[in-house]
Amino acid sequence: MMMFFQGIQKPAWLEALYTQKFFVGCLFHETAKKNEKNICCLDCCISICPHCISSHRFHRLLQVRRYVYHDVVRLEDLQKLIDCSNVQPYTINSAKVVFIKKRPQNRQFKGSGNYCTSCARSLQEPYIHCSLGCKVDFVLKHKRNLSSYLKPCNSLPLSMDFLVQDMGDDEMTNETPHSTIVDYDEPMNSSSSGSETMSIPHTPIIRKKRTGVYLCGRSASKISNEDMTTSISISSRRKGIPHRSPLC
């Protein structure tokens, strides 16, 4: 489906990524747990929560994540829909993501280097767009047509890391701990409810002194009388009166 904006063709799913609100409670599942809207149905052009997936299971679904209060999507997923070349990606939680909307800077950076074509944000080489929105605006401004950048995509299931979250105890546990991405690179350890805590058995500790034997904990009861006698005998010999040669 294409939408026309002042004579310019723009896919409806792309406009939905800009206008739909994510990371808010779902009104259809207001009383349910984990009802955060962090999925965009590209066929219905609406944002949905994990409880809505059953009604959209045959549609193209794109997971939206959060990074420092901005919406991002995985570059791997977005590349199936539109050409993302020259858009600067960011590696967060071991995955490359792309910002959806513009992020203009309050203060312009003065110096040499690359700058975003739309919002003048400082970028790494060789990138010239800081977000998908900046690239779309640049293409529409100069070419007025996105058709050569769009890719045919009839099926777009949710990524595996999202589906793994659905193995909890609740009926619907699709909440994604990494849908809100922190502002630093942390390991993908999904510290979620599905993780198990390993209990390490207590191991008795035996500490030895140079002048004898020091036993700690229940291990003392496991030492035989013979070993104890031997240890005491050795200790007594060390503490005995030294033999000296007679004086002439």
Residue, then its C-alpha position, 0 to 999 in steps of 0.5 A: m500500500m502506498m500513501f501520497f503526500q503532496g504528490i510523493q509516494k510513501p509506503a503506509w508502513l513507513e508512515a506508521l513507524y513515524t506516527q504510531k506510539f510505542f512503549v505504551g500500554c495496549l488499550f485492548h489488553e489494559t488489564a493484562k500483564k506485559n501489554e507494552k506495545n513494542i511491535c509494528c504490524l506493517d500490514c495493518c499499520i498499527s502498533i500492537c502488544p505481544h497479546c495481539i500477535s494471535s490476531h496478526r500472526f500471518h502479517r509482517l511484524l517488526q519489533v521496535r526497541r528503545y534506546v535513550y528514549h528513541d525508537v530503533v529497529r534491528l538493521e537486519d529486519l529493516q534491510k528486508l524492507i528498505d535500502c538502509s545504505n549510508v545510514q549509520p548503525y549502532t551496535i547495542n546488545s550485540a545487534k546492529v540497530v538503526f534509529i527511526k526518527k531524526r535526532p537533531q542536536n541542540r548545539q551544532f558540532k564545529g569541526s571536520g567530519n561527516y554530518c547528517t544530511s538532514c539534522a547536521r548530526s556528527l557521524q562516522e565515515p562513510y555514513i551521511h544519514c543518522s536515521l531512517g527518517c533522515k534518509v527518507d527525507f533526503v531521497l524524497k527531497h532530491k528524487r521525490n520517489l522511494s520506489s527504487y529503495l523499497k524491497p519486496c517483502n511478503s513475510l516478516p516474522l518476529s526475530m528469534d530473540f523475541l520469540v524465545q521470551d515466549m517460554g515463560d510461565d504466563e500464558m503470554t510472556n512475550e515481554t522483551p527485556h531488551s526491547t528497552i536498550v540501555d545506554y551501554d553495551e551489555p552482554m546478551n544474557s537475557s536476565s529474565s524470569g526464564s533463567e535458572t539459579m545454580s546452587i553450588p554445594h558447600t565444600p569443606i575447607i581444610r586450612k593447615k598451619r606450619t606448626g600443626v594442623y588446623l581443621c575447619g568445619r565438619s571436615a574434622s570428623k572425617i580425619s582418622n585417629e591415625d592421621m591425627t596421632t601422626s600429625i601430633s607426633i610430628s608437631s611434638r618433634r618440632k617443638g622438642i628441646p634441641h640436642r646440642s653438643p657437650l661443651c669441652 
